[in-house]
Amino acid sequence: MAGVDLDVAEGEVVLVAGPNGAGKTTLLRLLAGLLPLSAGTAVVLGHDLATDRRSVRSELALVGHAPGAYDDLTVRENVRFWVRAGGGRAADADAVLEELGLTRLAGVAFGRLSAGQQRRTGLAVALARRPRLLLLVLLDEPHAGLDATGRGLLDGLLRGGNGEGRTVVLVSHELDRARALVDREVTLVAGAIRPIPSRDDERPEQALPHRAEPDQLPPPERLSLP
């Protein structure tokens, strides 16, 4: 990271775009409290990550490339396990299995699923915890490995997420598809955020200001999520 300055409002869906190696996954891991801050400030869901990275983890979900499930447990057992670990209810697990079209696979061992089904199970684990912040719900390459049905279900959940007040930070190389789901897009280049203008041409006053090039930005970082 090299001068990241990012504020995300409650209920907002933000796409972080950028080339490989720009620091997108590192940014999500910082927001999730999995990496320590070496400089600057970061406040996520009211928690100062410089002094307390543990508290925020119960209020967010990070979905990365690996689903984080046990091969020998069934789909339902995996989802219920992680829901209970996060203080949730079994009913939440069952509801999200239905939302993601996994009910018929609930009794199948995770290790026997196809790649797309495993990816969907990973999403179910994250969503069943009803997080306030989703890192994709934080998601990293959210559509990777999903079949057409899974992509459609995920898109529907992302579009409906604001109805629950959920904030989403999304990383994806599928820009055309992702842009249809988000409120705002920022670009990460060489570890620095470079916002682009708003897509709402009817309200130019809300367009994001031009920022300095990465080599002109100061080293400290400032991150703020509701």
N, C-alpha and C positions, 0 to 999 in steps of 0.2 A: 504494500500500500504506500502511496506517495501523494498525500494531500487530498484524501477523500473527504468530501463535504456533502452529506446526504441527509435530508429530512423527509420522512414519510408520514403522512397523516393517517389517523385511525380510519380503517375501512378502505384505504387506498390499495390499488393493485399496481405495482411498479415492475417494469421490465428492466433488467440490467443486461445490456448487450455489450459486445466487445469481442475482439479477436482472442484466439487461444493464447493463454499465458498472460492475459491482462490482469488477472487477479480476481476473477468473478467468484470462483469457488472459495478462495481465501476470504473474501468479503463475507460470504454467507456463513462460513465457519466462525468468523469473528462475531457476527451478529448473534449467532447461536450460543456464544459463550464457550466454544470449544477451543479457541485459541486466545492466549493472553494479549492484551494491548501492550505495545512497546512504547507508544507515544500517543498524544492526543486524547480525546474523550469519546465515549460511546454510551448513549443512554437508550436502552431498549425496553419498552413497556414499563418505563419508570425506574428501571434498575441501572445503576451505574456499573458498567462492565469493568471499569478500572479497579473497583473494590469488591464487586460481588458478581461473579459469573454464574454461580450455582442457581440462584433464585429464579433467573429468567427461564431456565430450561423447562420448568413445569408449565410455562405459559406459551411455549412455541413448539413447532415441529419442523424439523429439517429433513427433507427427503433428498438424498444424494443418489449416486449411481448404484450403490448396493442397497437392497431392500431392508437389511437388518432383521431378518427373520430366521427361525430355526428350521432346518430341513426336516427334522423328525416330528415336528408338531404340525397339526392340521392348520388350515387357513384360519378357522375360527379360534383355535387355541392360541395361535400367534397374536392375533388381533386382541383377544381378551387379555392375554398376558401383559402386553404393553399398555393397554388401557388401565388395568389394575395398577401397574407400576407407576402410572401418572396420576393415580387417584380418581380415575373415571369409573363408569358403571358398565356392567356387562351389556345392558340395553343399548348403550352407545355403540358398542362393537357390532351388535347384530344389525342395527339400523344402517351403519355405514357399509356393511357387507352387501346389504340390499341396494344401497345407492350406487355402488360400484359394480353391480352385477356379479357378485361373488357368492351369492347364497347357495347356488347349486354346487359350488366347489368347497363349501365350508368344511366338509369332512375329509377333504383330500390333503395328504401330507404336502407341505410346502415344496419339498425337494422333488416332487413328481409333477409340479406345474410347469407350463411353458414359460419362456422368458417374459412374455407379455402379461401372463397371469401373475407371475411373481412380482412384476412391477406394480400391478394393480393392488396386490396385497400390501406392498410397501406403502402405497398411498392410503390404503384403508387404515393401516396402523397409525399413520400421521393424523388423518382426519377424525378417527374415532376418539382422539383425545380432545377434540373440540378446541384447538389452539386459538389464541387471540392473534397470533402471528404465524403465518405459514411461509416457511422458507423453502420454496420453488420458484406450502401453507405452513419457513424458508425452503422453494423447490429448485433443484439443480437438474437441468436438461429434462424437464418434466415429461415430455412425450416419448422419450427414448424407450424402446422396447415394447411400447403399447401397440396393440392392434387397433384397427379403425374404430371398433366399439369402445375400447378403453380410452382412446383419444377424445371421442365424443363425450363420454361420461365425465372425463376430467375437465374438459372445456366447460361443460354445464355446471360443474361444481365450482369452478373458478368464477364464472359469471354470477353464480348465486351466492358466492361467499360474502359479498358486502351486505346481504340481507341479514347475516349473522354478526355483522360488525367486524369480520375477520380482515386483517391486513395481510397482504401477500407480497412477497418479494420473489421475483421469478427470474431465473437465468435460463436462456434458451438460445440456440442457434437457428431455430425454426422461426425466424423473425416475422414473416408474413402471418403465420398462424397466431403467434403470441401477441402481436400488435392488436389483433381484433379482440383480445381479452383484457387488455390493461387500460388503466387511466393515464399512465405516463410512462415514458421511456427515458432512461439515461444511458450513457455510453461510458464504459470503463476502458481507459487506454493507459497502459503502462502503470497501473495501480492508482490512477486518478480518475475521478468522476468528471465527465464532460457532458452536461445536460444538452438536450436538443429541444427545439421549439415544440410547443404544444400542438397536438393534432387538431385542436378545435379552432378552426380559422375564424369563427364568428366571434371569438372572444380573444383578440390578439393581446389585450392587456394582461392576459394570464400566461402568455408565452414565457418560457423560461429564459433567463438572461444568458448571453454568451459568457462562457467562462474562459479563463486563461488556459493556454496550452499546458500540458503536464509539467514541462520543465520550468514553467513560471510559477507553479503552485508551491506554497510553503509545505514543509514536511509534515506538520501536525495534522492529525485526522479529527474530524468531528462527525459523528454519526448519531442520529436521533430518530427513533421509532416510537410510536405512541405508547 
